[in-house]
Amino acid sequence: MKSDKLVINTLVLLDDLKKGISQSDIMDKINEMGIKNVEIRREFIKDFHEEIIRIREKANKNNMKLFYSVPEWLFKENNLRINEIEGFFNEAYKMNCHNIKMIIGEVNEITKEDSKIINDLCERYSIKLTVENDQTAENGRVEKIYNFLKRNRELGGNISFTFDVGNWIFQDEDPIKNAEILNSFVTYVHLKNIDESRGNTLIDKGILSLKDILNKLPKDLPMALEYPCCSMEEIKLEIKKALKF
């Protein structure tokens, strides 16, 4: 993997987040490691007005590209959450961020109107929207995700997919097989490994064959490290490992 494709999700510095250190300050540490892509996690933003401004300023100052992780549903009870989605897009716009990741949510089948609304919002805010497989039965199984993305594409929609290599394990699904199924939709990868107790572990220590999974996915995609590390030295070692893929 090329270094300019590597993304650091701020979850990597979970200890800092737990101490109340802002993600704008965490960006300084990431920049010092020579990484120019950061994934901001919405659930750790406390003061949206002030923090979003600081995040934008840090990104502009250090020439950093932002990704925005929003752990929210697109749909609830088969209804597109238009107002909420536009609110998230507006937050990203204020950060000068053009990549948002969400979760599909509660929907049987996306409609042409839904797809058009999402397309219009993405165009208005210059947003590239992806959905991700989470760890739940509702939004972590390949059948629902594939059917949603396929139907959206048929309707002219541009939603793509964030492939979380580890989350499939929580639904007892095969990441390699799912990589083959979803290949044409994947534009972003969350890289992690899982141990036998289904906890996060270092990328060369878990039960997943990350190389085999990544070989089934498109090449040269942005790829984020998204699991807590114990120290800055450990993060630097994980970066070195990731760059070998």
LOVORO-28480 format. One record per residue (C-alpha): residue number from 1; x, y, z. Coordinates in steps of 0.5 Angstrom, whole numbers, padded with zeros to 4 digits. Layout:
% LOVORO-28480
     k       x       y       z
   NUM       X       Y       Z
...
END
This chain:
% LOVORO-28480
     k       x       y       z
     1    0000    0000    0000
     2    0002    0007   -0002
     3    0003    0012    0004
     4   -0001    0017    0001
     5   -0007    0012    0002
     6   -0006    0010    0009
     7   -0011    0013    0014
     8   -0011    0014    0021
     9   -0018    0013    0025
    10   -0017    0017    0031
    11   -0020    0010    0035
    12   -0012    0008    0034
    13   -0011    0013    0040
    14   -0017    0011    0044
    15   -0013    0013    0051
    16   -0013    0020    0049
    17   -0020    0020    0047
    18   -0022    0017    0054
    19   -0017    0023    0057
    20   -0021    0028    0053
    21   -0016    0030    0049
    22   -0019    0033    0042
    23   -0019    0030    0036
    24   -0016    0036    0033
    25   -0010    0036    0038
    26   -0010    0028    0036
    27   -0009    0030    0029
    28   -0002    0034    0031
    29    0000    0027    0033
    30   -0002    0024    0027
    31    0001    0029    0022
    32    0008    0028    0026
    33    0008    0021    0024
    34    0008    0023    0017
    35    0001    0021    0016
    36   -0004    0026    0012
    37   -0011    0022    0012
    38   -0015    0022    0018
    39   -0022    0019    0020
    40   -0025    0023    0025
    41   -0031    0020    0029
    42   -0037    0024    0030
    43   -0038    0020    0037
    44   -0032    0023    0040
    45   -0034    0031    0038
    46   -0036    0034    0044
    47   -0037    0042    0042
    48   -0039    0041    0035
    49   -0038    0049    0034
    50   -0031    0050    0036
    51   -0028    0043    0035
    52   -0031    0043    0028
    53   -0027    0049    0026
    54   -0021    0047    0030
    55   -0021    0040    0026
    56   -0022    0044    0019
    57   -0016    0049    0021
    58   -0011    0043    0023
    59   -0013    0040    0016
    60   -0012    0046    0012
    61   -0005    0048    0016
    62   -0002    0041    0015
    63   -0005    0039    0008
    64   -0009    0033    0011
    65   -0015    0030    0008
    66   -0021    0028    0012
    67   -0026    0022    0013
    68   -0032    0023    0017
    69   -0034    0017    0021
    70   -0042    0018    0023
    71   -0045    0012    0027
    72   -0052    0013    0025
    73   -0057    0010    0020
    74   -0059    0013    0013
    75   -0066    0010    0014
    76   -0070    0009    0020
    77   -0077    0005    0020
    78   -0076    0005    0012
    79   -0076    0012    0012
    80   -0070    0016    0009
    81   -0067    0021    0015
    82   -0066    0027    0010
    83   -0066    0032    0016
    84   -0061    0028    0020
    85   -0057    0026    0014
    86   -0056    0034    0011
    87   -0054    0036    0018
    88   -0048    0031    0018
    89   -0046    0033    0011
    90   -0046    0040    0014
    91   -0042    0038    0019
    92   -0037    0035    0014
    93   -0037    0041    0010
    94   -0035    0046    0015
    95   -0029    0041    0016
    96   -0028    0041    0009
    97   -0029    0034    0009
    98   -0031    0030    0003
    99   -0032    0023    0005
   100   -0037    0021    0010
   101   -0039    0013    0012
   102   -0045    0011    0015
   103   -0050    0005    0016
   104   -0056    0003    0012
   105   -0060    0002    0018
   106   -0068    0000    0017
   107   -0070   -0001    0010
   108   -0073   -0006    0006
   109   -0071   -0003   -0001
   110   -0068    0004   -0003
   111   -0073    0007   -0008
   112   -0071    0012   -0014
   113   -0074    0018   -0010
   114   -0069    0016   -0004
   115   -0063    0015   -0009
   116   -0064    0022   -0012
   117   -0065    0025   -0005
   118   -0058    0022   -0003
   119   -0055    0024   -0010
   120   -0057    0031   -0009
   121   -0054    0032   -0002
   122   -0048    0029   -0004
   123   -0047    0034   -0010
   124   -0049    0040   -0006
   125   -0044    0038   -0001
   126   -0039    0035   -0005
   127   -0039    0029   -0001
   128   -0037    0022   -0003
   129   -0042    0017    0002
   130   -0040    0010    0004
   131   -0044    0005    0008
   132   -0040    0000    0012
   133   -0042   -0007    0015
   134   -0042   -0006    0023
   135   -0042   -0012    0028
   136   -0050   -0013    0028
   137   -0055   -0018    0025
   138   -0059   -0012    0022
   139   -0053   -0008    0018
   140   -0047   -0013    0018
   141   -0049   -0019    0013
   142   -0047   -0019    0006
   143   -0054   -0021    0003
   144   -0057   -0014    0006
   145   -0051   -0010    0004
   146   -0050   -0013   -0003
   147   -0058   -0012   -0005
   148   -0058   -0005   -0002
   149   -0052   -0003   -0006
   150   -0054   -0006   -0012
   151   -0061   -0003   -0012
   152   -0058    0004   -0011
   153   -0053    0003   -0017
   154   -0059    0001   -0021
   155   -0063    0007   -0019
   156   -0057    0011   -0021
   157   -0054    0012   -0014
   158   -0047    0013   -0012
   159   -0047    0010   -0005
   160   -0041    0006   -0005
   161   -0038    0001    0001
   162   -0033    0001    0006
   163   -0031   -0006    0007
   164   -0029   -0007    0015
   165   -0025   -0013    0014
   166   -0026   -0015    0022
   167   -0033   -0014    0023
   168   -0036   -0020    0019
   169   -0033   -0024    0024
   170   -0039   -0022    0029
   171   -0044   -0025    0024
   172   -0040   -0031    0023
   173   -0039   -0029    0015
   174   -0033   -0030    0011
   175   -0029   -0024    0010
   176   -0026   -0027    0003
   177   -0032   -0029    0000
   178   -0035   -0023    0002
   179   -0030   -0019   -0001
   180   -0031   -0022   -0008
   181   -0039   -0021   -0007
   182   -0038   -0014   -0006
   183   -0031   -0012   -0010
   184   -0035   -0007   -0015
   185   -0038   -0003   -0009
   186   -0032   -0002   -0005
   187   -0028    0005   -0005
   188   -0025    0005    0002
   189   -0023   -0001    0007
   190   -0022   -0001    0015
   191   -0016   -0005    0017
   192   -0016   -0009    0023
   193   -0015   -0016    0026
   194   -0019   -0020    0031
   195   -0017   -0025    0036
   196   -0020   -0032    0038
   197   -0024   -0028    0043
   198   -0027   -0023    0038
   199   -0023   -0017    0041
   200   -0019   -0013    0037
   201   -0011   -0015    0036
   202   -0005   -0013    0032
   203   -0006   -0014    0025
   204   -0001   -0019    0024
   205   -0003   -0023    0031
   206   -0011   -0025    0029
   207   -0014   -0030    0026
   208   -0016   -0027    0019
   209   -0011   -0027    0013
   210   -0011   -0020    0012
   211   -0007   -0021    0005
   212   -0012   -0026    0002
   213   -0018   -0021    0004
   214   -0014   -0015    0001
   215   -0013   -0019   -0005
   216   -0020   -0020   -0007
   217   -0021   -0012   -0006
   218   -0020   -0007   -0011
   219   -0012   -0004   -0011
   220   -0010    0003   -0009
   221   -0016    0004   -0004
   222   -0015    0009    0002
   223   -0015    0004    0008
   224   -0015    0006    0015
   225   -0012    0003    0021
   226   -0018    0003    0026
   227   -0017   -0001    0033
   228   -0014    0002    0039
   229   -0006    0002    0040
   230   -0003    0002    0047
   231    0003    0007    0045
   232    0006    0011    0040
   233    0011    0006    0038
   234    0006    0001    0037
   235    0002    0005    0032
   236    0009    0007    0028
   237    0010   -0001    0028
   238    0003   -0002    0026
   239    0004    0003    0020
   240    0010    0000    0018
   241    0006   -0007    0018
   242    0000   -0004    0014
   243    0005   -0001    0009
   244    0007   -0008    0007
   245    0000   -0010    0004
END
